[in-house]
Amino acid sequence: MRTAVGSVVSVPCQPSISPSVYETARLVALAPWLAGDAARIDFLLATQEPDGSWGGYRGTYAWVPTLSAVDALFSAAARGGPAARRAAQAGLLYLTTVAPDTTLPDTVGVELLIPALQESLRSQLNSAVPSPSGVDPHLHRKIALRVCSLTAIPAKLLHSYEAIAAHCPPPGAPPADSGCLVGSSPAATAAWIVASGGPDCHPGLVRQLETATADHRGPVSCPTPITNFELLWVRYAQEIEGHLDRERTAAELTATLTPRGVHGAPGLSPDVDDTAVALYLLSRLGYQVDTQVLHRFADGGHYACYPGEDTPSTSANAHVLEALGSARDSFHTRAKISEWLTACQHPEGSWSDKWHASPYYAVYCCAPALHRYGTGAAAHTAVHRALTWLRATQRPDGSWGGWTSTAEETAYALLALARCDALQPREAARALPHLTSHGGSHSPSPLWHDKDLYCPVRVVHATIRAARRAAVGADG
């Protein structure tokens, strides 16, 4: 079924992003005065796993959402009744006895959120709180102390401001543009309100929080809204399909560009990932683009998503390579990015990325970028290794997936093969049933990284549609 190119809406009336346990729990803890409190408590109770955790995926991503939910439900025990207290106790037992003591996934702000949540929970329980290894229990306080000496909260900290809010009151008016959340985060916004006078002092921010609760009737998502990111990634998938209206899409893309780049969401700083995708798509539509804006994000041999970034992103650098390559710009810079991406490849042929839990997303970004715009023999070798890994990891039933097979990961794997001109009819035929059966209104599992896992629903559905078309084409 062909989707109208003038709309990013793939599933009418469905929220564009899944609800967040972490963010919803922060509102329960910080903003009991906000309409929808009972619905948020019910959401936390309904999403708890049988083992007492939140977050799923065999505990890999459990620490942040479980700490957040346990802290929130203990604080809401009087409002949520015995069920809230029982759920909180079960979550605490999970953290004490079951939670894996492994390397934490690179989700947003994890090094600040965990000690801040532990501190809050300790203050309620007056006892020790479990902790994963390698976490500095005082890091949030140290960062807050540094920030308190500044005249404004650094942009990179706004999204996770709630982690330092108890030790760093806001230095002035909200830094967000008119009509958006602080750092595109309900939790950061609630923390800002609480730390600077309460809801009566910030009616505008309270209205923004009320708007943020509307999609899920109480629970909230993060980041929200994902306006530009959703537009760009849906259009990226439609470009793969060949379904872009040139003039309309160009107008949309141009409207996202500022002299400093593209903001992925209101309240966030411009970033190289969204900027590169916008420039790449404009170039693919036949427009001349100026890629100079990308160079403000240059950081040695790679590009940072934003100034001051701690962990670089392979997918973002792949998008920069595509933007530069499609614009036929800077062979020298393309060579540096190619070298950096090949160095990031894992020995078996996959990549990992800070923005997604699945290696298939990273391969979907990196392998085609190197195939089309990479330089040198190493890039060719990296693509070959990636394709070999993809074929080796296709499941016996024809699907792909990390923990379990998913339509989203199957789409990434199939499109990586197709965009590297390597998709075979048999591979496509085996994968196609797994793409078709997960279409429609099905809500995919959350695999994208923010403070906890989320799913940009329309982005994922657009990618699955593109993969379905590629599979049908390859299968004849």
Secondary structure, DSSP 8 states (H G I E B T S, - for coil): ----TT---SSTTS-SB---HHHHHHHHHH-TTSTTHHHHHHHHHHT--TTS-SS-GGGTT-HHHHHHHHHHHHHTHHHHHHHHHHHHHHHHHHHHHTS--S-----TTHHHHHHHHHHHHHHHHSS-----TT--TTHHHHHHHHHHTSSS--HHHHTTGGGTGGGS--SSS--S-TTS-GGG-HHHHHHHHHHTT-GGG-HHHHHHHHHHTTTTTS---SS---HHHHHHHHHHHHHHHT---HHHHHHHHHHHEETTEEESSTTS-EEHHHHHHHHHHHHHTT----GGGGGGGEETTEE-SSTT-SS--HHHHHHHHHHHHHTT--HHHHHHHHHHHHHHS-TTS---BTTBS-HHHHHHHHHHHHHHH--SHHHHHHHHHHHHHHHHH--TTS---SSS--HHHHHHHHHHHHHTT---HHHHHHHHHHHHTT-TT------EESSSEE-BHHHHHHHHHHHHHHHHHHT-
